[in-house]
Amino acid sequence: MIREHYIPFNKEFLLEQQLNAFAEDSKKVDDFKKLFDIIEHYFHYEAFNLNRSLKQNYALFDPDLSEKERKSFIGKSDFSVFKKTLLTVLEQGNYSRIDQETLDKAFNESDLIGLDLSIDFNAFKDYELYVRGQHKAKEKVKKYIFWKKEIEIEYYDRVLIYLHYSDPDYIKENKVKLGKMPIEPGSVALKIFKRVPKNDIETIFPNAIPRMSTKDKLFFWVPGIGGGISLLSTTVIPALIGMYAAYQSGETINLLNSKASLNQGLIALGILSLYLFRQYSNFVNKKIKYSKILSDSLYFKNLGNNSGAFYSLLNSSEEEVLKETILAYTFLYKSQNPLTADELDAQIESWFATKLHTDLDFDVQDALLKLKNIGLGIETNGKWEVVPLEQSLVTIDELWDNVFEYNQK
């Protein structure tokens, strides 16, 4: 499993863990809590500004708005600003983009549904998937009629799908079928899901259509065509030809033998038909299972759509930034000597590995940049230290007080 920047613990837990080192000094513990409380409010203010930018520049492409509402944002919404801001939020929230190779692998493999899905990518001018957090779980999947096999499936904790739909002219020219998708051509759709199987990630595409796999087609057509031709040519047709020839020549027909031969052929054809029906039923059952997975994804796993997804993204982004700041500040504060970025990174990652049994790739550069931007981190000749705690309270209070300067004398 790839090491991620994502920190899979909430900020209150991480702060409590760091404060345990100062448990005997109640004033210091209280000062730390005050410090990070103000920092959290400041980061929340930054997140509010990002949210305002996202909403303003997304409105023209929001499929949830009416045509009249979207037109009012012509000249006000800037797509390039929207995309840049969205990527900033995703980066701060420690989301990572799924590359095409990983997507292709997921499209060709399936852990749960065992079904090929057809997706018309001409419907999209651009599409991207971003994920955060991974875990493994045991699931039972049906292999044969009475046998279920337990397999280990890898899940993404969070998945954002970004879909920029093609323009109306392109859709018309290429005869793209949008099907039942209630989407406006040229718009941008955003959806966030939780707990999505890694090898079934294609199920979250809105235009994924179930198709028979090559294996299903072979099991259906080869016995059907081969068995049908064989039975017709060796039993049914010869019996009918013999009966017809006898009728034409006036010979006495051996009804007992002819009927027996004909009945055997028809019974065999009936058995073959039942087999084909069973194979087709298996495919239909897979489609029903896919529909169930899709229904669960939309109802139970969906965390936000379009502009409504911004709040989930910004909340996770804000929390990740705060967690990184808490860890960077407290580890530098506890250090007897200034640390290089690599030394700080190694200490924090080692702490996660030994104390919390978690292997992650701490984003030390982003954490140090945040400390520097809010005036709490000092770099000297490549080594970092933090402003003393009491001075940090004064510094961060001044930063917060100066967010608005309308009352300055």
Protein Blocks (a to p, Z undefined) as FASTA:
>chain_A
ZZdfbdcbdfklmmmmmmmmmmmmmklmmmmmmmmmmmmmmmmmmmmmmmmmmmmmmmmm
mmkbcfklmmmmgokacfklmmmmmmmmmmmnopacddfklmmmmmmpcfklopacdddf
klpmbdcdddehiadddddddfblmlccdddddddfbdcdddddddfklmmmnopaekja
ccdehiacddddehiafklmmmmpmkbccdddfklmmmmmmmmmmmmmmmmmmmmmmmmm
mmmmmmmnopacdfklmmmmmmmmmmmmmmmmmmmmmmmmmmmmmmmmmmmmmmmmmmmm
pgbehjllmmmmmmmmmmmmmmmmmmmmmmmmmpmbdcdfklmmmmmmmmmmmmnopacd
ddfklmmmmmmmnopacceehiacdddfklmmmmmmmmmmmmpaklcZZ
